[in-house]
Amino acid sequence: MVTAIILFNVDRRRINDIAEQLASMEEISEVYSVSGNYDLVAIVRVNNNDDLAALVTGRLVKIDGIEKTDTMLAFKAYSRHDLDAMFSV
């Protein structure tokens, strides 16, 4: 399983529409509108890198209003549950 975080700059008049389009995609588990240098953040979970490439270079480029993306691959997940387990005696 490959997890990626995709940061989006989008046409700000279309944030809600684009977020809904992204959230409807099977590969995208969560979409957040955020403050800062980006407008949207999506959490992607796919079976392999080829599936990620197909999503980014094949499907996302077809969404009108996406101006720029930055894709980050997740190496390891850390959660509060994992940290609590590490420090419990």
N, C-alpha and C positions, 0 to 999 in steps of 0.2 A: 504494500500500500504506500502510495506517495502522497504526502501532504504538502501543499503549497499555499502561500499567502500572496494574493495579488492585490497590489495597490493601484488605484485608478484615479486619473484626472479625467473628468468628464465635463461636458457642457453643463454648466450649473443650472440651467433652466430645465434640464432633463434628468436630474439626479434621481428623483423618485421613479421615473419610468425605467431608467437603466437599472436601478437597484432591483426592481421587480423582475425585469428580464433575466438578470443574473441569478436571482433567487429561485427562478423557475427551472434552472438547469440542474439536471441530476447530479452532476459532478461538484456543484457548489453547495456546501452544507450551510454556510452562513454568509450574510452580507451586512456590513455595517456602514452607515453614513458617519463620517468622522470629521473632527476639526483638524487643522494643521495644513500640511502641504498637499494632502490628498483629499479627495472627495468621498471615495468609497474604498472599503477593504473587503475582500472576499476570501473565505477559507475554502480551499479546494481539496477534495480527496478522490484520488483516482487509483486505478490498479497499477499503472506503470508510467514511465516517462513518455512513451509514445501517446498515451491517452492525454497526458498533460499538454504535449505539443499540439495535438489535434484540437484541443479546447482553445489554447491561446492563439495559435496561428491560423486555425480554421474557422472557429465559431465566434470568438470575441471580436475579431476584426470586422465582422459583418454587422456589429451593433453600432448603429449611427449615434454619434455623440461621445463615444469613447475617444479621448484625445491622446492619452498616454497610459501605459501600464508599466509597472515594475513587478516582476515575479520573483519570489524568494522560495527556495526549497527548504522545508523543515527537516533537520537532521534527527532531532530527538524531541519528544514532548515531555514537558515537566508540568505537573499539576499539583495543586495543594494536597490532593489525596496522596500522591507519590512522596511529596516532601514530609507529610505527617507520618507516613509509614517508615521513612528512613530514620526519623528521630524518635520514634516511639520505642520504649524499652519493654 
